[in-house]
Amino acid sequence: MSELSDLKVPGPTTIALTEPFWAAAEEGRLILQHCRSCDRSVFYPREICPHCWSGGLEWREASGQGRLKSFSRIHRPGHPGWAPVAPYVVGLVELAEGPTMLSHILADEPEVGMPLELAPTRIGGRVLPCFRPQFHHQEEKTIMSDTKPKDGWANVTRGKPSVGDTAERSRKTSMDDIHAFTAMTGDRNPVHYDEELAKKTPFGKLVVQGGITTGILNAVVAEDLPGPGTVFLNTNFNFKKAVGIDETIIGRVELTSVRDDKPICQLACTVTNQDGDVCVEGTAVTYTMPLENL
């Protein structure tokens, strides 16, 4: 995996109001605005205090301590420059001084409520105020943790799958599929209903909704691999060819990675038609709920 310092990503936008904050960050420090009128800290930087509307704000050194309020693990970054380090964690940090700030969380297994400390980190060309678990918290977890590795697949119906496992299903599309999808979603696109019009489009025929085409992959992961209890956490599908009525589609998945500590898999996915043409291809991340012994 690439180092954060090697990333080619845009830096923060700096204006006169925020310049002191980013100058301190470059030095590995965290500073916050503090209101002299109501004695409360403020973040993000502002011209006036959001608590009492006073203009008496000054910069003060922050402790760099906080707790993790919530977090997300990013698998599909909004900017391609972040892709080499995905998946990575961003979270809301409730600072000891009161404000909440969004930051990178340098932790493999973040937990809501986890004590955090400032961890200045060079990302691309700038030092950013990231956070990491406080050392004593990590030490406590190590002492109290069981020596056995956690089995993330305990009580999963089909158990833990293996990299390289595959599964597929096929079915024939029909006009009933289109009507059912419309009933669920309200999608009444004429290319699904007006045959004369559809023949004049690049499709040259009535086509089913894209959700019908990819829906077969839902069945594959929920019924076959990884199996019952499986839901999608993330999908990245590219539609290559439209599927018409009375055509056979084959949904196929192949497991490309599997976590030991959690029932999470990455899959390569395809949907082909009866002629072998690829209609959809892409990747997915799944989570399999442990349903046994509930």
Contacts in CASP RR format, 6 or more apart in sequence:
PFRMAT RR
TARGET T0000
AUTHOR 0000-0000-0000
METHOD contacts of the structure
MODEL  1
MSELSDLKVPGPTTIALTEPFWAAAEEGRLILQHCRSCDRSVFYPREICP
HCWSGGLEWREASGQGRLKSFSRIHRPGHPGWAPVAPYVVGLVELAEGPT
MLSHILADEPEVGMPLELAPTRIGGRVLPCFRPQFHHQEEKTIMSDTKPK
DGWANVTRGKPSVGDTAERSRKTSMDDIHAFTAMTGDRNPVHYDEELAKK
TPFGKLVVQGGITTGILNAVVAEDLPGPGTVFLNTNFNFKKAVGIDETII
GRVELTSVRDDKPICQLACTVTNQDGDVCVEGTAVTYTMPLENL
1 84 0 8 1.000
1 85 0 8 1.000
2 84 0 8 1.000
2 85 0 8 1.000
4 85 0 8 1.000
4 121 0 8 1.000
4 122 0 8 1.000
4 123 0 8 1.000
4 124 0 8 1.000
5 122 0 8 1.000
5 123 0 8 1.000
5 124 0 8 1.000
5 125 0 8 1.000
6 84 0 8 1.000
6 124 0 8 1.000
7 81 0 8 1.000
7 82 0 8 1.000
7 84 0 8 1.000
7 85 0 8 1.000
7 123 0 8 1.000
7 124 0 8 1.000
8 81 0 8 1.000
8 124 0 8 1.000
9 79 0 8 1.000
9 81 0 8 1.000
9 82 0 8 1.000
9 123 0 8 1.000
9 124 0 8 1.000
10 79 0 8 1.000
11 124 0 8 1.000
11 125 0 8 1.000
11 126 0 8 1.000
12 18 0 8 1.000
12 22 0 8 1.000
12 126 0 8 1.000
12 128 0 8 1.000
14 22 0 8 1.000
17 45 0 8 1.000
17 46 0 8 1.000
17 47 0 8 1.000
18 44 0 8 1.000
18 45 0 8 1.000
20 31 0 8 1.000
20 45 0 8 1.000
20 59 0 8 1.000
21 31 0 8 1.000
21 45 0 8 1.000
21 59 0 8 1.000
22 126 0 8 1.000
24 30 0 8 1.000
24 31 0 8 1.000
24 59 0 8 1.000
25 120 0 8 1.000
25 126 0 8 1.000
25 127 0 8 1.000
25 128 0 8 1.000
25 129 0 8 1.000
26 126 0 8 1.000
26 127 0 8 1.000
27 127 0 8 1.000
28 118 0 8 1.000
28 120 0 8 1.000
28 127 0 8 1.000
28 129 0 8 1.000
29 61 0 8 1.000
29 120 0 8 1.000
30 61 0 8 1.000
30 62 0 8 1.000
30 64 0 8 1.000
30 118 0 8 1.000
30 129 0 8 1.000
31 59 0 8 1.000
31 60 0 8 1.000
31 61 0 8 1.000
31 62 0 8 1.000
32 41 0 8 1.000
32 42 0 8 1.000
32 43 0 8 1.000
32 59 0 8 1.000
32 60 0 8 1.000
32 62 0 8 1.000
32 95 0 8 1.000
32 97 0 8 1.000
32 99 0 8 1.000
33 41 0 8 1.000
33 42 0 8 1.000
33 43 0 8 1.000
33 45 0 8 1.000
33 46 0 8 1.000
33 49 0 8 1.000
33 57 0 8 1.000
33 58 0 8 1.000
33 59 0 8 1.000
33 60 0 8 1.000
34 40 0 8 1.000
34 41 0 8 1.000
34 42 0 8 1.000
34 57 0 8 1.000
34 58 0 8 1.000
34 59 0 8 1.000
34 60 0 8 1.000
35 41 0 8 1.000
35 42 0 8 1.000
35 49 0 8 1.000
35 51 0 8 1.000
35 52 0 8 1.000
35 54 0 8 1.000
35 55 0 8 1.000
35 56 0 8 1.000
35 57 0 8 1.000
36 54 0 8 1.000
36 56 0 8 1.000
36 57 0 8 1.000
36 58 0 8 1.000
37 49 0 8 1.000
37 52 0 8 1.000
37 54 0 8 1.000
37 55 0 8 1.000
37 56 0 8 1.000
38 49 0 8 1.000
38 51 0 8 1.000
38 52 0 8 1.000
38 54 0 8 1.000
40 49 0 8 1.000
40 51 0 8 1.000
40 52 0 8 1.000
40 98 0 8 1.000
41 60 0 8 1.000
41 62 0 8 1.000
41 95 0 8 1.000
41 97 0 8 1.000
41 98 0 8 1.000
41 99 0 8 1.000
42 49 0 8 1.000
42 50 0 8 1.000
42 51 0 8 1.000
42 57 0 8 1.000
42 99 0 8 1.000
43 95 0 8 1.000
43 99 0 8 1.000
43 100 0 8 1.000
43 101 0 8 1.000
44 101 0 8 1.000
46 57 0 8 1.000
47 55 0 8 1.000
47 57 0 8 1.000
48 54 0 8 1.000
48 55 0 8 1.000
48 56 0 8 1.000
48 57 0 8 1.000
49 55 0 8 1.000
49 56 0 8 1.000
49 57 0 8 1.000
62 95 0 8 1.000
62 96 0 8 1.000
62 97 0 8 1.000
62 118 0 8 1.000
63 95 0 8 1.000
63 96 0 8 1.000
63 97 0 8 1.000
64 95 0 8 1.000
64 96 0 8 1.000
64 117 0 8 1.000
64 118 0 8 1.000
65 95 0 8 1.000
65 96 0 8 1.000
65 115 0 8 1.000
65 116 0 8 1.000
65 117 0 8 1.000
65 118 0 8 1.000
65 134 0 8 1.000
66 93 0 8 1.000
66 94 0 8 1.000
66 95 0 8 1.000
66 96 0 8 1.000
66 115 0 8 1.000
66 116 0 8 1.000
66 117 0 8 1.000
66 131 0 8 1.000
67 93 0 8 1.000
67 94 0 8 1.000
67 113 0 8 1.000
67 114 0 8 1.000
67 115 0 8 1.000
67 116 0 8 1.000
68 91 0 8 1.000
68 92 0 8 1.000
68 93 0 8 1.000
68 94 0 8 1.000
68 105 0 8 1.000
68 110 0 8 1.000
68 111 0 8 1.000
68 112 0 8 1.000
68 113 0 8 1.000
68 114 0 8 1.000
68 116 0 8 1.000
68 131 0 8 1.000
69 91 0 8 1.000
69 92 0 8 1.000
69 93 0 8 1.000
69 94 0 8 1.000
69 100 0 8 1.000
69 112 0 8 1.000
69 113 0 8 1.000
70 91 0 8 1.000
70 92 0 8 1.000
70 112 0 8 1.000
71 89 0 8 1.000
71 90 0 8 1.000
71 91 0 8 1.000
71 92 0 8 1.000
71 105 0 8 1.000
71 110 0 8 1.000
71 112 0 8 1.000
72 89 0 8 1.000
72 90 0 8 1.000
72 91 0 8 1.000
73 87 0 8 1.000
73 88 0 8 1.000
73 89 0 8 1.000
74 82 0 8 1.000
74 86 0 8 1.000
74 87 0 8 1.000
74 88 0 8 1.000
74 89 0 8 1.000
74 90 0 8 1.000
75 86 0 8 1.000
75 87 0 8 1.000
75 233 0 8 1.000
75 234 0 8 1.000
75 285 0 8 1.000
76 86 0 8 1.000
76 234 0 8 1.000
76 236 0 8 1.000
77 83 0 8 1.000
77 86 0 8 1.000
82 88 0 8 1.000
88 104 0 8 1.000
89 104 0 8 1.000
89 105 0 8 1.000
89 106 0 8 1.000
89 107 0 8 1.000
89 110 0 8 1.000
90 102 0 8 1.000
90 103 0 8 1.000
90 104 0 8 1.000
90 105 0 8 1.000
91 102 0 8 1.000
91 103 0 8 1.000
91 104 0 8 1.000
91 105 0 8 1.000
91 110 0 8 1.000
92 100 0 8 1.000
92 101 0 8 1.000
92 102 0 8 1.000
93 100 0 8 1.000
93 101 0 8 1.000
93 102 0 8 1.000
93 103 0 8 1.000
93 105 0 8 1.000
93 116 0 8 1.000
93 131 0 8 1.000
94 100 0 8 1.000
95 101 0 8 1.000
101 129 0 8 1.000
103 128 0 8 1.000
103 129 0 8 1.000
103 130 0 8 1.000
103 131 0 8 1.000
104 121 0 8 1.000
104 123 0 8 1.000
104 128 0 8 1.000
104 130 0 8 1.000
104 131 0 8 1.000
105 116 0 8 1.000
105 130 0 8 1.000
105 131 0 8 1.000
105 132 0 8 1.000
106 119 0 8 1.000
106 121 0 8 1.000
106 130 0 8 1.000
106 131 0 8 1.000
106 132 0 8 1.000
107 114 0 8 1.000
107 132 0 8 1.000
107 133 0 8 1.000
109 261 0 8 1.000
110 133 0 8 1.000
114 133 0 8 1.000
114 137 0 8 1.000
115 133 0 8 1.000
115 134 0 8 1.000
115 136 0 8 1.000
115 137 0 8 1.000
116 131 0 8 1.000
116 132 0 8 1.000
116 133 0 8 1.000
116 134 0 8 1.000
117 131 0 8 1.000
117 132 0 8 1.000
117 133 0 8 1.000
117 134 0 8 1.000
117 135 0 8 1.000
118 129 0 8 1.000
118 130 0 8 1.000
118 131 0 8 1.000
119 130 0 8 1.000
119 131 0 8 1.000
119 132 0 8 1.000
120 127 0 8 1.000
120 128 0 8 1.000
120 129 0 8 1.000
120 130 0 8 1.000
121 127 0 8 1.000
121 128 0 8 1.000
121 130 0 8 1.000
122 128 0 8 1.000
123 130 0 8 1.000
149 260 0 8 1.000
149 261 0 8 1.000
150 260 0 8 1.000
150 261 0 8 1.000
151 260 0 8 1.000
152 160 0 8 1.000
152 259 0 8 1.000
152 260 0 8 1.000
152 261 0 8 1.000
152 262 0 8 1.000
152 263 0 8 1.000
153 159 0 8 1.000
153 160 0 8 1.000
153 260 0 8 1.000
153 263 0 8 1.000
153 288 0 8 1.000
153 290 0 8 1.000
154 290 0 8 1.000
155 290 0 8 1.000
155 291 0 8 1.000
155 292 0 8 1.000
155 293 0 8 1.000
156 226 0 8 1.000
156 229 0 8 1.000
156 263 0 8 1.000
156 288 0 8 1.000
156 289 0 8 1.000
156 290 0 8 1.000
156 291 0 8 1.000
156 292 0 8 1.000
157 227 0 8 1.000
157 228 0 8 1.000
157 229 0 8 1.000
157 288 0 8 1.000
157 291 0 8 1.000
157 292 0 8 1.000
158 225 0 8 1.000
158 226 0 8 1.000
158 227 0 8 1.000
158 228 0 8 1.000
158 288 0 8 1.000
159 226 0 8 1.000
160 258 0 8 1.000
160 260 0 8 1.000
160 263 0 8 1.000
161 225 0 8 1.000
161 226 0 8 1.000
161 255 0 8 1.000
161 258 0 8 1.000
161 265 0 8 1.000
162 255 0 8 1.000
162 258 0 8 1.000
163 255 0 8 1.000
163 256 0 8 1.000
163 257 0 8 1.000
163 258 0 8 1.000
164 254 0 8 1.000
164 255 0 8 1.000
164 256 0 8 1.000
165 225 0 8 1.000
165 254 0 8 1.000
165 255 0 8 1.000
166 225 0 8 1.000
166 252 0 8 1.000
166 253 0 8 1.000
166 254 0 8 1.000
166 255 0 8 1.000
167 220 0 8 1.000
167 224 0 8 1.000
167 225 0 8 1.000
167 252 0 8 1.000
167 253 0 8 1.000
168 220 0 8 1.000
168 224 0 8 1.000
168 250 0 8 1.000
168 251 0 8 1.000
168 252 0 8 1.000
168 253 0 8 1.000
169 216 0 8 1.000
169 219 0 8 1.000
169 220 0 8 1.000
169 223 0 8 1.000
169 224 0 8 1.000
169 250 0 8 1.000
169 251 0 8 1.000
170 216 0 8 1.000
170 248 0 8 1.000
170 249 0 8 1.000
170 250 0 8 1.000
170 251 0 8 1.000
171 216 0 8 1.000
171 248 0 8 1.000
171 249 0 8 1.000
172 246 0 8 1.000
172 247 0 8 1.000
172 248 0 8 1.000
172 249 0 8 1.000
173 208 0 8 1.000
173 212 0 8 1.000
173 243 0 8 1.000
173 244 0 8 1.000
173 245 0 8 1.000
173 246 0 8 1.000
173 247 0 8 1.000
173 248 0 8 1.000
173 249 0 8 1.000
174 245 0 8 1.000
174 246 0 8 1.000
175 245 0 8 1.000
177 208 0 8 1.000
177 212 0 8 1.000
178 192 0 8 1.000
178 193 0 8 1.000
178 206 0 8 1.000
178 208 0 8 1.000
178 209 0 8 1.000
178 212 0 8 1.000
178 245 0 8 1.000
181 187 0 8 1.000
181 208 0 8 1.000
181 209 0 8 1.000
181 211 0 8 1.000
181 212 0 8 1.000
182 188 0 8 1.000
182 192 0 8 1.000
182 209 0 8 1.000
185 209 0 8 1.000
187 209 0 8 1.000
189 209 0 8 1.000
190 197 0 8 1.000
190 198 0 8 1.000
191 197 0 8 1.000
191 198 0 8 1.000
191 201 0 8 1.000
191 203 0 8 1.000
191 206 0 8 1.000
191 207 0 8 1.000
192 198 0 8 1.000
192 206 0 8 1.000
192 207 0 8 1.000
192 208 0 8 1.000
192 209 0 8 1.000
193 206 0 8 1.000
195 205 0 8 1.000
195 206 0 8 1.000
198 204 0 8 1.000
198 205 0 8 1.000
198 206 0 8 1.000
198 207 0 8 1.000
199 205 0 8 1.000
203 242 0 8 1.000
203 244 0 8 1.000
205 242 0 8 1.000
205 244 0 8 1.000
205 245 0 8 1.000
206 244 0 8 1.000
206 245 0 8 1.000
207 242 0 8 1.000
207 243 0 8 1.000
207 244 0 8 1.000
207 245 0 8 1.000
208 243 0 8 1.000
208 244 0 8 1.000
208 245 0 8 1.000
210 239 0 8 1.000
210 243 0 8 1.000
212 243 0 8 1.000
213 239 0 8 1.000
213 243 0 8 1.000
213 249 0 8 1.000
213 271 0 8 1.000
213 279 0 8 1.000
213 280 0 8 1.000
214 235 0 8 1.000
214 237 0 8 1.000
214 271 0 8 1.000
214 280 0 8 1.000
216 249 0 8 1.000
216 250 0 8 1.000
216 251 0 8 1.000
216 271 0 8 1.000
217 251 0 8 1.000
217 253 0 8 1.000
217 269 0 8 1.000
217 271 0 8 1.000
217 280 0 8 1.000
217 284 0 8 1.000
218 232 0 8 1.000
220 251 0 8 1.000
220 252 0 8 1.000
220 253 0 8 1.000
221 227 0 8 1.000
221 230 0 8 1.000
221 232 0 8 1.000
221 253 0 8 1.000
221 267 0 8 1.000
221 284 0 8 1.000
221 286 0 8 1.000
222 228 0 8 1.000
222 229 0 8 1.000
222 230 0 8 1.000
222 231 0 8 1.000
224 253 0 8 1.000
225 253 0 8 1.000
225 255 0 8 1.000
225 267 0 8 1.000
226 255 0 8 1.000
226 263 0 8 1.000
226 265 0 8 1.000
226 286 0 8 1.000
226 288 0 8 1.000
227 288 0 8 1.000
228 291 0 8 1.000
229 288 0 8 1.000
229 289 0 8 1.000
229 291 0 8 1.000
230 286 0 8 1.000
230 287 0 8 1.000
230 288 0 8 1.000
230 289 0 8 1.000
231 286 0 8 1.000
231 287 0 8 1.000
231 288 0 8 1.000
231 289 0 8 1.000
232 284 0 8 1.000
232 285 0 8 1.000
232 286 0 8 1.000
233 264 0 8 1.000
233 285 0 8 1.000
233 286 0 8 1.000
233 287 0 8 1.000
234 284 0 8 1.000
234 285 0 8 1.000
235 269 0 8 1.000
235 282 0 8 1.000
235 283 0 8 1.000
235 284 0 8 1.000
235 285 0 8 1.000
236 282 0 8 1.000
236 283 0 8 1.000
236 284 0 8 1.000
237 269 0 8 1.000
237 280 0 8 1.000
237 281 0 8 1.000
237 282 0 8 1.000
237 284 0 8 1.000
238 280 0 8 1.000
238 281 0 8 1.000
238 282 0 8 1.000
239 279 0 8 1.000
239 280 0 8 1.000
240 277 0 8 1.000
240 278 0 8 1.000
240 279 0 8 1.000
240 280 0 8 1.000
240 281 0 8 1.000
241 273 0 8 1.000
241 277 0 8 1.000
241 278 0 8 1.000
241 279 0 8 1.000
242 279 0 8 1.000
243 249 0 8 1.000
243 271 0 8 1.000
243 273 0 8 1.000
243 279 0 8 1.000
247 273 0 8 1.000
247 274 0 8 1.000
248 273 0 8 1.000
248 274 0 8 1.000
249 271 0 8 1.000
249 272 0 8 1.000
249 273 0 8 1.000
249 279 0 8 1.000
250 271 0 8 1.000
250 272 0 8 1.000
250 273 0 8 1.000
250 274 0 8 1.000
250 276 0 8 1.000
251 269 0 8 1.000
251 270 0 8 1.000
251 271 0 8 1.000
251 272 0 8 1.000
252 269 0 8 1.000
252 270 0 8 1.000
252 271 0 8 1.000
252 272 0 8 1.000
253 267 0 8 1.000
253 268 0 8 1.000
253 269 0 8 1.000
253 284 0 8 1.000
254 267 0 8 1.000
254 268 0 8 1.000
255 265 0 8 1.000
255 266 0 8 1.000
255 267 0 8 1.000
256 266 0 8 1.000
256 267 0 8 1.000
256 268 0 8 1.000
256 283 0 8 1.000
257 265 0 8 1.000
257 266 0 8 1.000
258 264 0 8 1.000
258 265 0 8 1.000
258 266 0 8 1.000
259 265 0 8 1.000
262 287 0 8 1.000
263 287 0 8 1.000
263 288 0 8 1.000
263 289 0 8 1.000
263 290 0 8 1.000
264 285 0 8 1.000
264 286 0 8 1.000
264 287 0 8 1.000
264 288 0 8 1.000
265 285 0 8 1.000
265 286 0 8 1.000
265 288 0 8 1.000
266 283 0 8 1.000
266 284 0 8 1.000
266 285 0 8 1.000
267 283 0 8 1.000
267 284 0 8 1.000
267 285 0 8 1.000
267 286 0 8 1.000
268 282 0 8 1.000
268 283 0 8 1.000
269 280 0 8 1.000
269 281 0 8 1.000
269 282 0 8 1.000
269 283 0 8 1.000
269 284 0 8 1.000
270 278 0 8 1.000
270 280 0 8 1.000
270 281 0 8 1.000
270 282 0 8 1.000
271 278 0 8 1.000
271 279 0 8 1.000
271 280 0 8 1.000
271 281 0 8 1.000
272 278 0 8 1.000
272 279 0 8 1.000
273 279 0 8 1.000
END
